[in-house]
Amino acid sequence: MTSTLTPPRAGRAAPARKPLAIELRRGLGPWTGAAVALTLLVTMYGKAPGWQVHWADATNMLHVAAGLLAGPLALAAGCWQGGRDRRRGTTDLWESAPRPPLRRLLVAVAPSALWPAAGVLLADAVCLLSTWPYVTAGRPYLELVAADTVAVAALGAVGHVVGRTVRWRLTAPLLGIVGYVVLGMGSYQEGTLRWLSPAGEHQFFWDRPVWWFGPVSMAWTAGLALTALLAYGLRGARLWPLTLVPAAVAVAAAGLIAGLPRDGGPWRHDPALARQVCDDGTPQVCLTAVDEGLLPEVSAALAPLNARLKGVPGAPVRWVGGPFGPAHPGDVALPSVGQDAVRGRLPHPDLYLNSAVLWLFSDTCRQGDLAGPNAERASLVNLAVTEWLAPTPEGYGPDTTAAKPYIDRLDAKSPAEQRAYLTRYLAANTCHPDEVPVP
C-alpha cells in the first residue's frame, strides 16, 4: 500500500497590530488615566455633601478639580511620556518607521492626551450619576464636561511636546508644579480673563452658561495644543504654515471669552431654575425651583418660629429664598438652603431655623451704631431673643450664658405678653441700643 504525503498547510499570518493600539497599551498612558480618575474621585468623595444637591454645584466642582488636579497631572505625565524614547535610546528606531513624521508624532502623543481624558470622563460619569437621585431641577452641563475633557487632553499633549523638546529629567515634575501654580492663579484672577483658565470657578446654582461657551473653550485649549503639535511635527517642512490655522482658532476663541461681561462672565440666570416655588402655609415659604425638593423640610424647620410669630405685627408675610431676594412688603430673605442641604435633605433643621432668625433680625448698621452705655445690654437682649425663638444647636454659635436671665424672663411671660414684647421688639431699630426693649 502506498501512502501519499500531504504537504503541511501554511500557517495563517498573524494580523498586524495597529501602531495606535500598541501605543495606547504601553508606557505610562493607562496608569495616567487611572491616576487621574482616582484623584478626581477621591477629591469629589471628600466634598460630596457640598455638591450632591444641584447640577451646577456638581459641574462646578468637577470643573475645578479637573483643571487644578487632572490638568497638572496630565502635563507631568505627558512630559515624561514624551521623553520615553530619548531615555531608552530608541529615538532613531522610532523615526525610521515608514510613516510621515507628523503621523508618527500623533500616534506617539495619543496616550498622553487620550488616557487622561478617559480618566476625567470616567470620574465625571460616576459623580454625575451619583448626583442624579438628589436633584429636582435643571440638567448637568455636559458641554462644560466636554470642555474639561478636551482641556486635560490638550495639557497632556502640550506636556508630551515639552518632554520631547527638553532633555532634562526633572522637567516633568517641575512642569506639573508650574502648571498647578499657573492654573490656580488664572482661576482666581479678576475680570474675564479668568475664564480662559480650565479651572475658573462659579458658585451660583440657579445660573446656566451661555450656549457657545463650552465649544469655544474647547476651541481655545485644543487650538493651543494643535499649534504646539504642528509646530513640533512640521518644523523645517514645507507645510509649516498649517501651524497658523489652529493658532488663529485659539486666538479667536480667546477673544470671544475675553469679551464676556465682567460680572458673571459666561453665566446667566436661568428663569426655569430661579422661578419661585411656594408652599401653602401662613406665612408662605418660597424657594427656587432647584431647591423644590427641600421645600417641605424648610417649611417644617420654620414652623416653630412661625407659630410664635403668628399674629404679631411686623412678622414675616412670606419667607423668600433665591437670587432676587424680597420683592414685596413683608417678605423676609431666607439663608441659602443649598449650603445646609446634604444629598437632597436638611440634616440640621434647628441650625437652619437659627440662621433664619438671625436673618430676620439682621439690620444694616452704620459706623457708630451699637455704641453707648446700653450697647452691651442691647447685645445681650438681641442674643436672648434669638435664642428664645430658635436655640442654637450645641456646638454652634456663641456662649449664651450671659443672656440666660433675659431668656428666662421671656419664658416666664404669658403668650399674650410674649406677643406684646415681640411687637415692640420687631418695631425697634436694633442698631440703636436705646431702642431695644428689655424683656
C-alpha positions in Angstrom: 0.0 0.0 0.0 1.3 3.3 -0.9 0.9 6.4 1.2 0.7 10.0 0.0 2.3 12.7 1.9 0.2 15.8 2.2 2.2 19.0 2.4 1.8 20.9 5.6 -0.7 23.8 5.5 0.8 27.2 5.5 0.0 28.8 8.9 -2.2 31.9 8.8 -0.3 35.0 9.2 -1.0 36.8 12.5 -2.8 40.1 11.9 -0.6 43.1 12.2 -1.4 45.2 15.2 -2.1 48.9 14.6 0.6 51.2 15.9 -2.0 53.4 17.7 -3.4 50.4 19.6 0.1 49.4 20.6 1.0 52.8 21.9 -2.2 53.1 23.9 -1.5 49.9 25.7 2.2 50.6 26.5 4.0 53.1 28.6 2.6 55.5 31.2 -0.7 56.2 29.5 -3.0 53.6 31.2 -1.5 54.4 34.6 -2.1 58.1 34.0 -5.7 57.6 33.1 -6.2 55.5 36.3 -4.4 58.1 38.4 -6.5 61.0 37.0 -9.7 59.1 37.7 -8.7 58.1 41.2 -7.5 61.6 42.0 -10.8 63.2 40.9 -13.0 60.5 42.6 -11.2 60.8 45.9 -11.3 64.6 45.8 -15.0 64.6 44.9 -15.9 62.0 47.5 -14.3 64.1 50.3 -16.6 67.0 49.4 -19.7 65.1 48.4 -22.1 66.8 50.8 -21.4 70.1 49.2 -22.1 69.2 45.5 -24.6 66.3 45.5 -27.6 68.8 45.6 -27.5 70.8 42.4 -26.2 70.0 38.9 -24.4 73.4 38.9 -22.6 72.5 42.1 -21.5 69.1 40.8 -20.4 70.5 37.4 -18.5 73.4 39.0 -16.7 71.1 41.5 -15.8 68.7 38.7 -14.6 71.6 36.6 -12.3 73.0 39.3 -10.9 69.5 40.2 -10.2 68.7 36.6 -8.4 72.0 36.0 -6.4 72.2 39.2 -5.6 68.4 39.7 -6.1 66.5 36.5 -4.5 69.2 34.3 -1.1 69.4 36.1 -1.1 65.6 36.4 -1.7 65.3 32.6 1.1 67.8 31.9 3.7 66.0 34.0 2.7 62.5 32.8 2.7 63.7 29.1 6.1 65.3 29.6 7.5 62.0 31.0 5.9 60.0 28.2 7.3 62.4 25.6 10.9 61.8 26.8 10.5 58.0 26.9 12.2 57.2 23.6 15.1 59.5 24.3 15.7 57.9 27.7 15.6 54.4 26.1 17.8 55.3 23.2 15.1 54.3 20.7 14.5 57.6 19.0 16.3 56.7 15.8 14.4 53.4 15.6 11.1 55.2 16.0 11.9 57.8 13.4 13.0 55.1 10.9 9.4 53.8 10.7 7.9 54.2 7.2 5.4 56.8 8.2 5.3 60.6 7.9 6.8 62.5 10.9 3.5 64.2 11.8 1.7 60.9 11.8 4.3 59.3 14.0 4.0 62.2 16.4 0.3 62.0 16.6 0.5 58.3 17.3 3.1 58.8 20.0 1.1 61.7 21.7 -2.2 59.8 21.7 -1.6 58.1 25.1 -0.6 61.4 26.7 -3.8 63.0 25.6 -6.4 60.2 25.4 -5.8 58.4 28.7 -6.1 61.5 31.0 -9.2 62.5 29.1 -10.6 59.0 29.6 -9.9 59.3 33.4 -11.8 62.6 33.5 -14.8 61.2 31.6 -14.9 58.2 34.0 -14.8 60.4 37.1 -17.4 62.8 35.6 -19.8 59.9 34.8 -19.5 58.4 38.3 -20.1 61.8 40.0 -23.0 62.9 37.8 -24.7 59.6 38.2 -24.4 59.8 41.9 -25.9 63.3 41.9 -28.9 62.4 39.8 -31.1 60.9 42.6 -30.9 64.1 44.7 -31.5 67.0 42.3 -35.0 68.3 41.5 -34.5 70.7 38.6 -32.1 71.6 35.8 -29.6 69.4 33.9 -25.9 68.6 34.0 -23.9 70.9 31.9 -22.4 68.3 29.6 -20.8 70.9 27.3 -18.6 72.0 30.2 -17.8 68.4 31.0 -16.7 68.0 27.4 -14.7 71.2 27.6 -12.9 70.0 30.7 -12.0 66.7 29.0 -10.6 68.5 25.9 -8.6 70.8 28.2 -7.0 67.9 30.1 -6.2 66.1 26.8 -4.7 69.3 25.4 -2.5 69.7 28.5 -1.3 66.2 28.1 -0.4 66.8 24.5 1.5 70.0 25.4 3.4 68.2 28.1 4.3 65.5 25.6 5.8 68.1 23.2 7.8 69.6 26.1 9.1 66.2 27.1 10.3 65.6 23.5 11.9 69.1 23.3 13.6 69.4 26.8 16.2 66.8 27.7 16.2 67.4 31.5 14.8 64.5 33.6 13.3 66.9 36.2 11.3 68.7 33.6 8.2 66.5 34.1 7.7 67.1 37.9 8.6 70.8 37.6 6.2 71.2 34.7 3.4 69.7 36.8 4.2 72.1 39.6 4.3 75.2 37.3 1.1 74.1 35.7 -0.7 73.9 39.1 0.5 77.3 40.1 -0.4 78.9 36.7 -3.8 77.3 36.5 -4.6 78.2 40.1 -3.5 81.8 39.7 -5.5 82.1 36.5 -8.7 80.8 38.1 -8.6 83.4 40.9 -7.9 86.4 38.7 -10.5 89.2 38.5 -12.1 90.1 35.2 -13.0 88.0 32.2 -9.5 86.6 31.6 -10.1 84.1 34.4 -12.5 82.2 32.2 -9.6 81.3 29.9 -8.3 79.1 32.7 -9.7 75.5 32.7 -10.3 75.9 36.4 -12.4 79.1 36.5 -15.0 78.7 39.3 -18.6 79.8 39.5 -20.9 79.1 42.5 -24.4 80.2 41.7 -26.6 77.1 41.2 -29.5 78.9 39.6 -27.4 80.0 36.6 -26.5 78.4 33.3 -23.6 79.1 30.9 -24.2 80.7 27.5 -24.7 78.1 24.8 -21.4 78.8 23.0 -19.0 78.9 26.0 -18.3 75.1 26.0 -17.5 74.8 22.3 -15.4 78.0 22.3 -13.5 76.8 25.4 -12.7 73.6 23.5 -11.5 75.5 20.5 -9.3 77.6 22.8 -7.5 74.7 24.6 -7.5 72.4 21.6 -6.1 75.1 19.3 -3.2 75.7 21.7 -2.4 72.0 21.8 -2.6 71.6 18.0 -0.4 74.6 17.5 2.3 73.1 19.7 2.0 69.7 17.9 2.1 71.1 14.4 5.0 73.5 15.3 7.0 70.5 16.5 5.9 67.9 13.9 6.2 70.2 10.8 9.4 72.0 11.8 11.5 72.5 8.7 8.8 71.2 6.4 7.0 73.0 3.6 3.6 72.6 5.3 4.7 74.5 8.4 2.2 77.4 7.6 -0.5 74.9 8.7 0.5 75.8 12.2 -1.1 79.1 11.9 -4.6 77.6 11.4 -5.1 76.2 15.0 -3.2 79.3 16.3 -5.7 81.6 14.7 -8.6 79.5 16.0 -7.2 79.7 19.6 -6.7 83.5 19.3 -10.3 83.9 18.0 -11.7 81.8 20.8 -9.7 83.6 23.4 -11.0 86.9 22.1 -14.6 85.7 22.4 -14.0 84.6 26.0 -12.2 87.8 26.9 -15.1 89.8 25.5 -17.6 88.4 28.1 -19.2 90.7 30.6 -17.1 91.4 33.6 -19.9 90.5 36.0 -20.8 86.8 35.7 -18.7 86.0 32.7 -20.4 83.3 30.7 -23.1 82.6 33.3 -26.7 83.9 33.1 -29.7 83.5 35.3 -31.9 80.6 34.1 -35.5 81.6 34.6 -36.6 78.0 34.8 -34.2 77.4 37.7 -34.7 80.7 39.5 -38.5 80.7 39.5 -40.1 80.6 42.9 -41.9 77.6 44.2 -44.1 78.3 47.4 -45.9 76.2 49.9 -49.5 76.9 51.1 -48.6 77.8 54.6 -49.0 81.1 56.5 -46.6 82.7 56.1 -45.6 81.2 52.8 -42.2 79.7 52.3 -40.8 80.2 48.8 -37.6 78.6 47.3 -36.2 78.5 43.8 -37.0 75.5 41.6 -33.6 74.0 42.1 -34.5 73.5 45.8 -38.1 72.5 45.3 -37.4 69.1 46.8 -36.3 70.8 50.1 -39.4 72.9 50.4 -41.3 70.5 52.8 -38.3 70.3 55.1 -37.6 74.0 55.1 -41.3 74.6 55.9 -41.2 72.1 58.8 -38.0 73.7 60.1 -39.6 77.2 60.1 -42.9 76.0 61.6 -42.0 76.6 65.3 -40.9 80.2 64.5 -44.0 80.9 62.5 -46.2 79.6 65.4 -44.6 82.0 67.8 -44.8 85.0 65.4 -48.4 84.3 64.4 -50.5 87.4 64.7 -47.5 89.6 65.7 -47.4 92.9 63.7 -44.2 93.1 61.7 -43.8 89.4 61.5 -42.9 87.9 58.0 -45.6 87.6 55.5 -43.5 85.5 53.2 -40.1 83.8 53.6 -38.2 84.1 50.3 -35.1 82.3 49.2 -33.2 82.7 45.9 -31.2 85.2 43.9 -33.6 88.1 43.8 -34.5 88.5 47.5 -37.6 90.1 48.9 -39.9 91.6 46.3 -43.0 92.7 48.3 -43.6 94.3 51.7 -43.5 91.8 54.4 -41.0 89.5 52.5 -38.0 88.3 54.5 -35.0 86.7 52.9 -34.1 83.1 53.8 -30.5 81.9 54.2 -29.2 79.8 51.3 -30.7 76.4 51.7 -28.1 74.9 49.4 -25.3 75.5 51.9 -27.1 73.5 54.6 -28.6 70.7 52.4 -26.9 67.3 52.1 -28.0 64.9 49.3 -31.4 66.5 49.0 -32.1 66.7 52.7 -31.8 69.3 55.5 -29.8 67.4 58.2 -29.8 70.2 60.8 -33.2 71.9 60.7 -32.6 73.5 64.1 -29.4 75.2 62.8 -31.3 76.4 59.7 -34.0 77.8 61.9 -31.5 79.7 64.0 -29.9 81.1 60.8 -33.4 82.2 59.6 -33.9 84.1 62.9 -30.6 85.8 62.5 -31.6 87.0 59.0 -34.9 88.1 60.3 -33.3 90.4 62.9 -30.4 91.5 60.8 -30.1 95.3 60.3 -27.7 97.1 58.2 -25.9 99.1 60.9 -23.7 102.0 60.1 -20.4 103.0 61.7 -21.1 104.5 65.1 -24.2 102.4 65.8 -24.3 99.8 68.5 -22.4 102.2 70.8 -23.2 103.9 74.1 -23.8 102.9 77.7 -26.6 100.5 76.8 -24.8 98.7 73.9 -23.8 95.7 75.9 -27.3 95.2 77.4 -28.8 95.6 73.9 -26.4 93.0 72.5 -27.4 90.5 75.3 -31.1 91.2 74.6 -30.7 90.6 70.9 -28.9 87.3 71.6 -31.6 86.3 74.2 -34.5 86.9 71.7 -32.7 84.9 69.0 -32.0 82.0 71.4 -35.5 82.1 72.7 -37.1 81.9 69.3 -34.5 79.4 67.8 -32.0 77.9 70.2 -28.6 77.4 68.7 -27.7 73.7 68.5 -25.0 72.6 70.9 -21.5 73.1 69.5 -22.6 76.0 67.3 -22.8 79.8 67.9 -21.7 82.0 70.8 -21.9 81.3 74.5 -25.4 82.3 75.7 -24.7 82.2 79.5 -24.8 86.0 79.9 -28.1 86.2 78.1 -29.8 83.5 80.2 -31.6 85.9 82.6 -33.4 87.5 79.6 -34.3 84.2 78.1 -35.8 83.1 81.4 -37.9 86.3 81.5 -39.3 85.6 78.1 -40.1 82.0 79.1 -41.9 83.2 82.2 -44.3 85.6 80.3 -47.7 84.6 79.2 -48.4 84.1 75.4 -50.1 87.5 75.3 -47.2 89.2 77.0 -44.7 87.4 74.7 -46.6 88.6 71.6 -46.7 92.1 73.0 -43.0 92.1 73.6 -42.2 90.7 70.1 -44.4 93.5 68.7 -42.2 96.1 70.4 -39.0 94.3 69.5 -39.8 94.0 65.8 -40.7 97.7 65.7 -37.4 98.7 67.3 -34.2 99.5 65.4 -31.7 97.0 66.9 -28.8 99.1 65.6 -29.7 101.7 68.3 -29.2 100.3 71.7 -31.5 102.7 73.4 -34.5 101.5 71.3 -34.0 97.8 72.1 -36.8 96.9 74.6 -35.8 94.9 77.7 -38.0 91.8 78.4 
